[in-house]
């Protein structure tokens, strides 16, 4: 039995509360698009904003909590900063809730400038929303910097990034967890700095009337959003590198190829954000091409090293299958499938037909919901189970997985189908010409409800372990 | 701009509306008033056409075709000049409209009584000369589900094959754990090397094939027609003359019904007068043909050859606030 860390248990608790609520908001949105609940239609866009930002925030904070927890085997993060991360995140969420529920703020999760200042919601809700993002951004920046500090106390930068492997040396041994987390946190600092600049310029507009350049703000916003989402995914993969070997009974160590792969990722995925701006024809053409090339290149280390490595680890191993290992395994599959959908959309020629259609939420829901969140919940279950060692029921776990898979992929299939049928994303109501989108939305809502049932059953299973682990730890 | 009623923030809304109204007044009406008589057409373009059409169907507000005959002149003037007050007073017609348009309330945009009279006269004159919206409404029983085709079909097929392959590989590896045994690591690394070359070659081929055919590569081609598109919440304005700011709307001839010749290469020069919008052009089969963003301060040039005659549809493809889904227009290719 391994005592669970108190901070990790708090993060698990926060995730267990917020995640299903945000899933319910998603189901609500698909239900409105199906033409139901017309009396609540004016809440569609505020809920879309809350669902989007809430999910991105939960994904980041939960994956960071997983990485921090796993890293405690090797480094010592600051206890005070860990508490600050918790308190700052809760404060940011409260500000966000006030902005959305009392102010009906509805600029979408990436609040593309100048929309927050030009929407039909009160100015105070914009200030409240920007304050929420400021609190969250500042908190997470401090959290990331502290983790980098803790890593730097044990490893030099070149060691943490595995450069000695590239030079042909094998000592000191650096776990892939440390390498990938370092890559992710460096990217995190870069993206949060971009976010801070975008926020400062937004505040200058809303408080001082100083206008900013729309294209510059778009670049800053998408750099921030793209990197934040991707690094969350990488943090999920980092803990998978650490935990999956425990179940497979085989090692999964860093080497020259792994180091080369993740250093390539660090360089390439930052430049891949240009694929969000393909339809801004005033961007220099060269950066549009860089966007596609970087997007394609970033798929090579992912597919050839991480996915191949994971499959090699599990192939014909004495795998101990339980909820944790199954969720980690199917989470990797979700990441791969979502990556395929994203890769297709990162082709400029295709993006012309798919940009801002439902193909976009289709692929990011695949790698975030059926990828990252399964990795994160798998890791959380792993922690709670290790701390309690309660007896497990394989047939019950199979039911959970079945519900999550059928519900999740059924919902995603409707998204992909809608995207291929040119149904725009972010429409509260479909016009008569695109009314077929409503049918896909209705079926999507049904499948999502099935996913939610699976999630609730899973939460009951992890919940009783969490309560017991919490009692022991606190 | 439509407003969602919210009792908790109504005083603030009034202040904001006042400020917005003042801004619009100084930015727009002054220009019109300075020329002497109030021009109802310009006022309608600047203050009303975001939410209303005259014979073009409902937007976030009702189609005004014939509406001036359904209400008294006094009611109309008060509604145009003080809609916020009438809603607060629970005027029965105002509340009915509010419910009909699902909470999107008429906003006070700072029009005076004289302005309101000019707008009413303009709507009456347009009603007398414009066909009603029925000609462009959905067919009985709705539109049929459009077929897939072109790039969308190809991408859909590639994705299904890819996702299926991933599922099969993961399933195969899962099943392999039923018969555990040691793996030949050297052989596995050899397979990985082959896998790397296959993936890299495949990506290079796709890059080579697709990068030649991007919308940017067409910048050197000659356009047969140039159409200026100004996007704004929640409307597209077309003109054959440049529009780069709200002030230009008073000085250019706005094209109400855009008709383009079949087979022509058309260059749409899109900008935005407020927030980011998307100009998504859908063909007669209601499948997305091409798109570009419409950004404040920039002009994006989208060239597209319109071969197939028929009705084309334009939808906003960048979220632009709570009337986003209402932002659409049409054009005809003959």
Interface residues (C-beta under 8 A of the other chain):
Chain A: X38 X39 X41 X42 X45 X102 X103 X104 X106 X107 X108 X112 X114 X115 X118 X119 X120 X121 X122 X123 X124 X125 X213 X214 X215 X218 X279 X280 X281 X282 X285 X288 X289 X292 X293 X296 X297 X299 X300 X303 X304 X308 X311 X312 X314 X315 X316 X317 X318 X319 X321 X329 X330 X332 X333 X336 X337 X340 X341 X344 X347 X348 X349 X350 X352 X353 X354 X355 X356 X357 X416 X417 X420 X421 X422 X424 X425 X426 X427 X428 X429 X430 X431 X432 X433 X434 X435 X436
Chain B: X1 X2 X3 X4 X6 X8 X9 X12 X13 X16 X102 X103 X104 X107 X137 X138 X142 X143 X145 X146 X148 X150 X151 X152 X153 X155 X156 X158 X159 X162 X163 X166 X167 X169 X170 X173 X174 X176 X177 X179 X180 X181 X182 X183 X188 X192 X195 X196 X199 X200 X203 X206 X207 X210 X211 X213 X214 X215 X216 X233 X272 X274 X275 X276 X278 X280 X282 X286 X287 X288 X289 X290 X291 X292 X293 X295 X296 X297 X298 X299 X300 X301 X302 X313 X315 X316 X317 X318 X319 X320 X321 X322 X323 X324 X325 X328
